[in-house]
Amino acid sequence: MNKLQDKVVIITGGAGGIGSGIAKAMVKEGAIVAIVDLNEVTGKTMEKELQVVSPKSMFLQANLMDRENLGQIINTVVEKYGKLDVLVNNAHASKQATLEETTQADLDLSFGTGFYPTFYLMQAALPHLKESKGNVINFASGAGLAGHETQGAYAAAKEAIRGISRVAANEWGRFGINVNLISPIANSPGVQAWAKAQPEYYETVKSKIPMGRFGDVEEDIGRVAVFLASEDSRYITGQTIMVDGGSIMLR
Ligand SMILES: NC(=O)c1ccc[n+]([C@@H]2O[C@H](COP(=O)([O-])OP(=O)(O)OC[C@H]3O[C@@H](n4cnc5c(N)ncnc54)[C@H](O)[C@@H]3O)[C@@H](O)[C@H]2O)c1
């Protein structure tokens, strides 16, 4: 299992949920992973777990809302490992509210943790991705694609991320850089918290998943991220890959 042998990967929000599933799947394929997360406790725990398989992997504590520090994340990783092969923009926090009740603070949270870090980290990573002919993996959501109610701030940021991903795929294809998105459904801590708060809504969503279950963060989502970071997907770019048990079928 060495599809990502010695590839250097940055994963935002890599301390928990889908990000940690991707990190675990990638180190098993030989990658060196830098997980970037706000949560120092889960970050350090995950760092130890990853280092059992990939001793050079590390945790970087950062608040992605601090826009002026985003470039430093890329610099720190490149200074330590000498290159960057894959950027996974996975972190995203948001608050649910109807459009009517959505506040500037709700928009700032969703764009500040989702859209802006994705945009500025891609910009800062570009020179290094040109050298490595690397990959970007961004995150979309069925909430954005379908326009789920109470998800205005989140859906807007997610669709903005899809927009810049397609622009980047067009602009960066000539450099051999692939830019794709995963639109997942998975049993992350974020989803577990939501299931507790809105159990009926959770069951309704689950009942609409053709595969009948929420995905596993490592086995279902992480493995697809491995594919998108590997040579196997080198002719795929600008695509939103639905890893959602068939919930949304793009036509
Ligand atoms: N889980 C799902 O079913 C689902 C569905 C659709 C889309 N998504 C998307 O997949 C991605 C991962 O989702 P998840 O469910 O694993 O999320 P999660 O909420 O379980 O985990 C997010 C991680 O990001 C970190 N984080 C949050 N704010 C941060 C900040 N300001 N700076 C640094 N780190 C921060 C958290 O500490 C956490 O480790 C997100 O982009 C999400 O929108 C998930």
PDBQT file of the ligand as one rigid body, heavy atoms in Angstrom, charges set to zero:
ROOT
HETATM    1  N1  LIG A 301     -19.954  14.984   7.881  1.00  0.00    +0.000 N 
HETATM    2  C1  LIG A 301     -20.792  15.124   6.870  1.00  0.00    +0.000 C 
HETATM    3  O1  LIG A 301     -21.729  14.350   6.682  1.00  0.00    +0.000 OA
HETATM    4  C2  LIG A 301     -20.584  16.243   5.885  1.00  0.00    +0.000 A 
HETATM    5  C3  LIG A 301     -21.568  16.493   4.922  1.00  0.00    +0.000 A 
HETATM    6  C4  LIG A 301     -21.326  17.456   3.960  1.00  0.00    +0.000 A 
HETATM    7  C5  LIG A 301     -20.124  18.167   3.970  1.00  0.00    +0.000 A 
HETATM    8  N2  LIG A 301     -19.209  17.933   4.944  1.00  0.00    +0.000 N 
HETATM    9  C6  LIG A 301     -17.958  18.693   4.910  1.00  0.00    +0.000 C 
HETATM   10  O2  LIG A 301     -16.845  17.831   5.154  1.00  0.00    +0.000 OA
HETATM   11  C7  LIG A 301     -15.829  18.532   5.885  1.00  0.00    +0.000 C 
HETATM   12  C8  LIG A 301     -15.523  17.828   7.184  1.00  0.00    +0.000 C 
HETATM   13  O3  LIG A 301     -16.717  17.727   7.953  1.00  0.00    +0.000 OA
HETATM   14  P1  LIG A 301     -16.793  17.027   9.383  1.00  0.00    +0.000 P 
HETATM   15  O4  LIG A 301     -18.203  16.598   9.542  1.00  0.00    +0.000 OA
HETATM   16  O5  LIG A 301     -15.679  16.047   9.557  1.00  0.00    +0.000 OA
HETATM   17  O6  LIG A 301     -16.527  18.283  10.362  1.00  0.00    +0.000 OA
HETATM   18  P2  LIG A 301     -16.306  18.295  11.945  1.00  0.00    +0.000 P 
HETATM   19  O7  LIG A 301     -17.070  19.491  12.441  1.00  0.00    +0.000 OA
HETATM   20  O8  LIG A 301     -16.634  16.972  12.559  1.00  0.00    +0.000 OA
HETATM   21  O9  LIG A 301     -14.729  18.555  12.069  1.00  0.00    +0.000 OA
HETATM   22  C9  LIG A 301     -14.175  19.740  11.621  1.00  0.00    +0.000 C 
HETATM   23  C10 LIG A 301     -12.731  19.909  12.116  1.00  0.00    +0.000 C 
HETATM   24  O10 LIG A 301     -12.342  21.231  11.767  1.00  0.00    +0.000 OA
HETATM   25  C11 LIG A 301     -11.761  21.877  12.907  1.00  0.00    +0.000 C 
HETATM   26  N3  LIG A 301     -12.028  23.319  12.856  1.00  0.00    +0.000 N 
HETATM   27  C12 LIG A 301     -13.216  23.966  13.018  1.00  0.00    +0.000 A 
HETATM   28  N4  LIG A 301     -13.030  25.293  12.979  1.00  0.00    +0.000 NA
HETATM   29  C13 LIG A 301     -11.701  25.513  12.782  1.00  0.00    +0.000 A 
HETATM   30  C14 LIG A 301     -10.896  26.671  12.674  1.00  0.00    +0.000 A 
HETATM   31  N5  LIG A 301     -11.421  27.912  12.773  1.00  0.00    +0.000 N 
HETATM   32  N6  LIG A 301      -9.563  26.530  12.486  1.00  0.00    +0.000 NA
HETATM   33  C15 LIG A 301      -9.006  25.296  12.418  1.00  0.00    +0.000 A 
HETATM   34  N7  LIG A 301      -9.725  24.157  12.525  1.00  0.00    +0.000 NA
HETATM   35  C16 LIG A 301     -11.050  24.262  12.716  1.00  0.00    +0.000 A 
HETATM   36  C17 LIG A 301     -12.453  21.224  14.105  1.00  0.00    +0.000 C 
HETATM   37  O11 LIG A 301     -11.686  21.386  15.304  1.00  0.00    +0.000 OA
HETATM   38  C18 LIG A 301     -12.584  19.789  13.649  1.00  0.00    +0.000 C 
HETATM   39  O12 LIG A 301     -11.430  19.022  13.978  1.00  0.00    +0.000 OA
HETATM   40  C19 LIG A 301     -16.368  19.964   6.059  1.00  0.00    +0.000 C 
HETATM   41  O13 LIG A 301     -15.941  20.770   4.985  1.00  0.00    +0.000 OA
HETATM   42  C20 LIG A 301     -17.882  19.766   5.984  1.00  0.00    +0.000 C 
HETATM   43  O14 LIG A 301     -18.542  20.949   5.631  1.00  0.00    +0.000 OA
HETATM   44  C21 LIG A 301     -19.411  16.995   5.905  1.00  0.00    +0.000 A 
ENDROOT
TORSDOF 0
